[in-house]
Amino acid sequence: MTPGDRLPTKARPDGPDDPHGALRDLVQDTPPARLPSELRAQVARVVDDCPNWDGVITIAGAGVHHWLHVSAGEVISMMGFLTPQLIADLGGADHPDQTALSDTMTRPERLAAHLRSAHLSGDGAAITGHLIGAELAAAKVYWLGQEVRLIGQGPYLEPLQAQGVSATCL
C-alpha cells in the first residue's frame, strides 16, 4: 500500500516539504480509511473555493462512497462505504426506492432481510434504497447538523434533503 498523508491534515498541502502541492492519498488509521489522491484533488478544489468552510464532503470513487469532515481547510476525519459496489453486485438500480430507503434508515438491523426480499422480487430500486438507507444511518454522525457538499452525481441528494440536511450537488 502506498504511503499517504495521515488525518487530520490539510486538504491541499502547502508546506516546505511539498512546494508543488503534490497530493498523496489521505489515510486514516481508526477506523481504517483511504481516499485516493485523484479524489483528494477534487476535495482540495472544494476547500480552495471556501477555505474557512466547515462541513462534510461526499465523493464516490471506484465502488466506494467517501464521507469527509472538513474544517478550516483540513480534512479531520473520513469514512468509506462499499455501497456503490454492493449496489452493482446485487443488481441495484440507479435510483433508490424511497420507501425502502426509509425502512432501512429506521431499522438498519433488518438490512439483510430487506435485501433478501428485494432480491427475491427482483426490485433493483429497493436494493438501492435499502443499501443507501443503511449507509445514511451509519454515516449520521457525519451529516447530522452539517452542511453537505456532494461531488458528482449520485442518489444521495434527495435522501439527505428529506432528512433536513443542507445538501448541495457540485
Order of alpha helices (4+ residues) and beta strands (2+ residues): beta-beta-beta-beta-alpha-beta-beta-beta-alpha-alpha-alpha-alpha-alpha-beta-alpha-beta
